[in-house]
């Protein structure tokens, strides 16, 4: 600070003295010469005070930009105006041309000193980069706002990255420069630029691009042999927060050809905005992402319910950061409440509903692990069926407007306990809807990539341990979508629901698990079979080769959204359902696991246990 202040004093002295010399053609009259010291003393004192007040000595000038130059102009202008007013009050005459010349010289010299510091530092950084072999030589795909922000972040970390330039598919940008860094051309130059510029890191920075573009760009980048990192698409990050810290490794989700989800956000906003919303299972993969999506529609209150406290704690920190960031530009009145509770506990649910009076409930709490539920069918029934019924009863008792059940494709023609319990939940949803004022609906979809206990994290762990990768069967297939896709469509389905529907999400084409494993191995830099073995372990209890999304593909009705279908309504007699559930409750207390399975077959005649296949 003192060095910079001394430099400014010297600049003010030179600027003022030179302004007088210019005014008098370098021949100062004797009277002016002898008074010049007084002029300089007053002017410099006032200008330094203005610079201190304007906080000009607490700025990191290594990052000086046009905003800082604007601050310099304002501070210099104020300093000159105040000095001139002081001269006028002391009856000291100063030519107007000297004031103007002095202002211009101050701006040029002060601004030049700051900017030159940044330029010299940047040149030194580039020289140091060339000598430092540990620095990542980086190529950025995407020369839009996100790419520019990534560049700025990298320049703050000069010891980690050296940007060689950009690629962008926009022909109007190609051949131009951003802060001196060239935009070489489009995506088809990846291999050429990586080789010619010795690039070892590629960053894909186009968060607004559609899934098809991301997949194509990711495939081209991956094939260069360079490390690839990607900025998540906007649907994955709260508040469109673009920064270097958001970069992640390329994931298998980026290589699956999923169509972009187009939402009617106005309709979802009308469904969620200023409402009290409860999410059960809020700490899980689907539940937590539901909360991230819901908060963007500005609900009055989100009540996040889960039996496990750790996941809730970290989710709360994330959502609070979002609210804090929103408060800077667009403050929200949304409140967040965490509640530790089990859906099995009817009294606890009543307490929560009395306290918060939710208007919308999303039910994502469930046991979902197929082999474990085969071993413990009673636990599956208590949590999935009885827990859901407890929640449905609470919704009826407290006049909830809409209830949305998260279901699964394993509920269709089930061969396992977990899928059967979820099918019973669908039946309960439709049964309750027929006799109550609340709109009860279910949303059915397949596997979500990266969810807890799914195949993706398991494969990642197996690769990290050196293999082998275990696949149950070479022909096994599953439907997949990303967690953000699934939750966005759940919100959309809830917004268009009238009650009683079982919505089925368009999952696209099924994916062979073997091909998924091979892609993940390649993504990790290994060759399948030779460098990373794949072994087939056989189908697990309750597992099918192929999943189905509906009992009858011809029984679908179209909804208002192209990716959401409605399974034709089925009628169930509530008294009969209640009687069968009473029998099931008694079996839970006094019967065997086989008795549970037998009773589930009564409730869901299509249920064929794997032992009977």
N, C-alpha and C positions, 0 to 999 in steps of 0.2 A: 504493500500500500504506500509506504513512504517513498520507495523508488519511483512508483508511478506518479505520485504527487510532485516529486522533484522534477520529473520529466515534463509534467504539465506546466510547472512554473517556468521552466526554460522555454517551452513552446510558446506560452503566453508572452514572455519577454520578447522573443524573436519576432513573433507575429505582430505585436504592437509596434515595435521599433521599425520593422520592415514596412508596415502600413504607412507610418509617417514618412519614411524615405520615399516610398512610391508617390505619396501625395505631393512632396516637394522636389520631385525629380532628383533625389539623392543629394540635395543641398538644403540641410535643415537651417532655418533662420535661428539666430543665436537665442532669441527669446524662447522659441519652441524647444531648442536643445536643452536649455537649463531647466525648463519645467517638465521635461520628459520623464525624469525620475519620479516626480510626484504622480504624474499620470499613470506610470507603470505600477507603482506601489499600490495605488487605489484599485486599479483595474484587476491586477493579479489577485489581490486579497479578496475582492468580491467574487471573482470567477472561481477561485478555489472553494470558497464557502458554498457557492451554488453547486459545484461538483460533489462536494461532501453531502449536501442536503439531497441531491439527486441519486445518491448511492452509487456514484460512478466508480468508486474504489472498492466495491464489494462484488464486482462482476468478473467472471472467468473469461477473460478476453481471448483465451485460446479457442473459444467456441463462438467468437464474435460473428454476427450475421447482420442482415439489413435492419432487424429490430434494434440492435445495439447502436447502429449508425444513426437511426432515428432519434434515439435517446441523446446521443452526442449533439446532434443539431439543435434539439430543444434546449439542452443545458447551456450550450454556447450562446444561443439566442438570448436566453434569460440573463446570462452573465453579462452580455454586452448591453442589454437594455438597462439593467440595474446600474452598471458602471456609468452609462451615459446620464441616467437620472441623477446619480451622485455628483457627476461633474456639473450638471445644470444647477443643482441645489447649492453648489459651492461657487457658482458664477465662474466656472472654468470652461472656456470655449474650446470645443473640439470640432474640427471640420467633419461634416457628415460623410464625406468620402472616406475619411480615416475609419469611421465606425463600420462602414460597409466592407472596406478592404480587410479590416481586422476580423470581422465575422467570417468572411470567406477563408482567410488564412487559418483561423482557428479550426474551422471545420476540416479543412484539407489536412492540416498537420496533426491535429488530435485524432481524427478518423484514420488517417494514414498510419499513424503509429500503432493503433490498435489492430487494424487489418493486417498490416505488415507483420506483426507478431504472429498472427494466426497463419499467414502464408509461409513465413520462415519455419514455423513449427511443423506445418504440414510437409514441407520439403524435407525437413530433417527426419520426420516420421517415415516418409517414403524411402529415403536412403537406408534408414535402419531396417525397414521391412525387407529390403532387398538382401540385407546381410543376415537376416534372421530366418533360419530354415524351419523353425517351429511355427511360424505364422501360417495360418490357413489362407491359401490363395483362392479367392472366392469369386464365383460367377453367380450373379443374381438373375433369376428369370422373373420378369415383371418390373417394368419401368414406370409403374403408376405410383400413387401415393404411398402404398405399402412398401414398395421397393425402395423408395426414397427414404422412408422412415428407417428401414433396416440399414441403409447406407449410413445415415446419420448416427445410428446407434453403434455401428462398427467403427466409425471414426473416433468415437469416444473410447474405444478399446483397441488402440493401435497395435498393441503387443500381441493381439490374438488373431486379427484378420487383416488381409490385404485384398481389397476389391480390385479385380482386373477389369470389370465392366458388367454390362447388362445384356440380356436377350429379351426381346418382346415381340409378340406377333403383330403388333400394331405397326403397319408400314409407315405411318406418319411420324413415328418415333425413331425408326431405324436410321442409323447414320448420324444421329445427333448425340449430344453429351449431357450428362447430369453431373454438375459439380466437377466437370473435367473428366468424368468416367464415360467411356464410349458405350453406345448401344449398338452392338455388333450386327444384329439381325434377328431372325426368328428362331423358333425352337429346333429347327432342323440343323442348326449350326452347333449344337451341343458338343458333339464329338470333336469337331474341328477346333473349336475354341479351347476345349479342355486340353487337347494335345498341344496346340500352339502356345498357349499361355500357362501351361503346366498347372492347371487348376486341380486342386484336390478337394474342394468343397463347393457344392452347388446348393443354392438356396432358392426354393420355389416360393415366391412372394406375390401370390395373386389370390387373396382370400375371397374375392368376390366371384371368382371363376366357377363355372359349373363342374359337376363331377366328371363329365366326359373329358373336358379339357385337362383337369387335374390328372386323370388317369393317363392320358396320352403323353403329357409333359413328364410325368413321373417315370413312365416306362423309358422314354428317351434319355432322361437324366441318369436313370439307374444303369443303363447299358453302357455308359461312358467309363464306368469303373470308379468314378469319384464318389466321395461320401455325399449323400443327398439329405438335406433337411428341408422341412416345409413349414410354412406359416399356416396354421389351421384356417379353414374356411370360417366365415363370419358366424355361421350357424353353430360352431363349436365353442366360440368364445364370447363371454359377456361383454357388452358395451363396445363391441368392435375394437377392442384394445389391441393395437398393433405395436409390437416391440420385439427386440432381439430375444428377450426372455421367453417369448411365446413359441420360438422355434422348437420343433420336435423332429425326431427321426421319421423317415418314411415308414409308413405302416401298411399292412396288408389291405386295410380299408381303402387306401389311396389307389390301389391297383384293381379294385373291383369296379366293374362298369355299372354303377348305379346311376339312374336318372336323377336329376335334381328335383327336390321336393319344392313345389310351388304352393304357398299357403295363402288363404284369404285372411290376412292379418286383422282386417277390420272386424270380421266375424268372430275371430278368436278373442279380440279385445273386448267386444260386446259381451262375450261369455265370461271373461275373467276380470276385466277392469273394475276396480273398487269393490270386489267381492272378497268374502272371507273363504279361503281355500285351504282344505286339509289334504295332506298327502301322507298315506300310510306307507311304511317301508321306505321312508324318505331318505334313508342313508344308503340304500342299495344303488345298483347301477342305473336302473330305470327310474326309481324314485328320485334320486338326486338330480338326474338330468331333467326330469319333469319340473323340479323346483327351479332349476336354472332357466328353463324356458318360461315358466309361469311368471317369474318375477319381472320379466321384460314387458309384460302386459299390465304392470302396475296394479296388482291386487291390493285390497285394503290390508289384508293380513294373510300370511302363510303360516299354517300350523304344520310342522314337520314331525311326524310320529314315527318312532322306530324303537326296537327293543335294545339296540346296541348304541352306546353313547359316543364311542370314538368317531365313527363316521359322521354322526350328526355334528359334532364339534367342528370338524374340519369343513363341513359344508357350510355351517354358519359363518365361519371366518371368510369363506369365499363370497357368500352372498352379501355380507356386511361390507366387504371391499367394493363390491359392485354398487351398493347403495351410496357409499361414500364418494365414489367416482362420479356417480350420477348427480350428486348434490352440487358438484362444481358447475354444472351447466343446466341440469333439468331435475331439480329436487323431487324426490318421491316421498309420499306419506306411508309407504308400505312398511309394516312391522313384521318381524320374524319371531316366531315362538317355537322352541324345541320342546318336545314332550317325549319322555321315555315311557313307553307303554307297549303292551302286547294286545293284539286284536282278540286273543283268547279271553282276555279279562273284561267281562261285560260291565262290571261296576266301574272300572277305570275308563272305559269308553264313554259311559254315561257322564262321568265327571268331566271329561274333556269336551263333550258336546254341550253340556250345560254351561261351561265356562266360555267357550268360543262361539257357539252357534254357527257352525260352518254352513255356507250356502252351496258350496261345491266340494265333493269328496272324490279324490283319485285313490283307488285302492291298489297299491303295488306290493303290499306285504304278502309274502308267500314263501313256502318251501318249494324249491324248483329243481333240486338235484335228483335226477331220475334214479340212479342206482341206490343212493342213500334212502330214498323214500320207499324203494322196494324192500329194504331191510326193516324199515320202521313205518309201516302203513298207518298205524294208529296216530303217530305224530303228524303225518301228512293230513289226515282227516281233521284232527283237532285244530291245526293251524289254518289249513286252506279252506276247509268247508265250514267248520264251526266258527272260526274267526271271521269269515266273510258274512255268515248269518248274523253274528253279533253286530257287525258294522251296518248291515242292512236294517236291522231292527232299530239301531240308534238313528239312522237316517230318517226312518219313518217317524220315530218318536219326536224328533226335533225339526221336522218339516224341511229337510234339506232339499234344495231345488234340483240338483242333479248329482248322480253317483256314476262314476266311470270305473269299471272293473278291468284290470289288466289281465288278459288271458293269453293263451298260447296255442300254436298249431298242434301241440301234443294232446289237446283236448279232442281232436277229431279222430274218431275210430281208435280210441286209446288202447295201448298195449302195456301200459304201466300205471302204477298207482298215482303218481304225480299228475299225469295227464287226465286221469279219470276224476281226480278231485277238482281239477280246474274245469272239467266239463260239468260237474255238479254245480260249481259256482256260476257258470253260464246259465244253467237251468234256474237256479235261484234268482238270478238277476231278472230273467224274463217272468218268473212267477210273481215276484214282488211287484214288478211294474204293473201287472194286471189289476192289482187290488189296492194300490196306494197312489198318492198324489205326486210323489217324487218320481223324476225320470231316471230309471235305472237302465244302464247300457253296459255292454262289454266290448272291448276292443281286442281282437285276436291277431297275433302276428307270430312270425317265426323267430329264429335265433337273432340276437343282436351281437354285433362284433365287439369283442373286448369286455363283455359283461363278466361279472364275477362268476368263476366256475365254468366259463365257456371254453371252447377249444382253443381260441387264439392265445390267451395267457398261458395255457398249458403247453402249447407248442413253443412259445417264447422261452419258457423255463427249460424245456427239454433241449432246445438249441443252445441256450446259455450253458447248460451242463455238458455239452458235447454230444448229445444224442444218446440213444436213438429216439426218433420221433415215432410215437405209437398212434396208429390209425386202426380203428376197430375192424373195418372192412374196406376192401378196395373199391367197392361200388357204392358206399354210403354217401347220401346226398342230404343237404340241408338248405333251407331258405335262410338268407342273411340280409340284414340291413344294419346301418350304423345306429348307435344309440340316439344321437340327435335326430336322425330321420324318424325313428320310431316314435319318439316322444312328441315331436312336432305334429305328426299325424294323429297321435292320441288326442292332442289338444284340438286339432281340427275336427276329429270325429265327435268329441264332446260338444263342440260348438254347434254342430248340425243335428245332434241327436234330439229325437222327440220322445224317446222312451221305449224300452223293449227291444231295441236293435242289438244284434251282434254284428259289430263292424269287423270287416276283414281287410287288412292292409295288403296292398299289392306289393309282394316281396320280390317281384322280378323272377328271373330264372333261378332254379336251384343250383347250388354249387357243390361240386364233388369235393369231399373233405381231403381226398388224396391230392388233388390238384392244389388245394389251399395249402397243404403242407409243403408241397414242392415249391410253390411261390414264396412261402415264408423262408424256406431254406436258402433260396436264391437271393432273397432280400437281405439275408444275414451274411452274404458273401461266400456261401458254400455251394458245392455241387450236390444235388440230391443223390442218394444211394452210394456214390463213391466217397465223398467227404462227410456226408451226414446220412447215416442209414435210416430207413423207414421200415418199421416192423408192423405186422398186422396182428392185433391182439384178440380179435373176435368180438362179436356184438355183446354188449353188457346186458344184464337183466333189465327187461323193459324197453330195450332200444329197438327201433325200427330202421330198416334201410332207407326208407323214404318217408318224409312227412307230408301231410296233406293240410290244406288250409280250409277246406270245407267238406261237409258230408256229400254234397252234390254240387259240382261246379255249375250246373245249369240252374241251381237254386239261388244264384246271386242276383240281387238288384243293384243297379247303379245308384250312387249317392250324388250329392252336389259336387263331390271332389273326384277327380279321375283316378286317384290312387287309393280310394276307400270304397269298398263294396259292402253291401248289407246282405247277410244271410236271411233267407226267408223265415219269417216268424213261426215259431212252434208254440203250441198251447200245452201247458202243464197244469194239472189240477193241484192247487196249493194244499188242500187237505191231505191228499195222497202223499205229496212231497213231505209235508210235516210229519206224517206217520212214519215214513221210511227213515227220516232223519232221527226221529225218536228211537227207532230200533237201532240205528247206527250208533247213537249216543250210548245206549245200553250195552252194545257190543264192545265199544271202546272201554267201558268200565269192567265188563265181566267176560268178554269173549276172547277169542284167539285172533292172530293175524289173518288166518285163513277165513275166519268168520267175517272179518272186515272186508276182505276181497270179495267174498260171496255177496255181501250186502251192497257193495259198490256195483256189482254186476246187475243187481235188481234196479238200482237207480239209473245205471247207464248200460242198457242191454248190449250196446256195441263194444263194451269193454271185453277184450279177449286177452287175459293174462298170458305172458310169454310162456309160462309153463304148460299152457294148453294149445300153443301154436303147433 
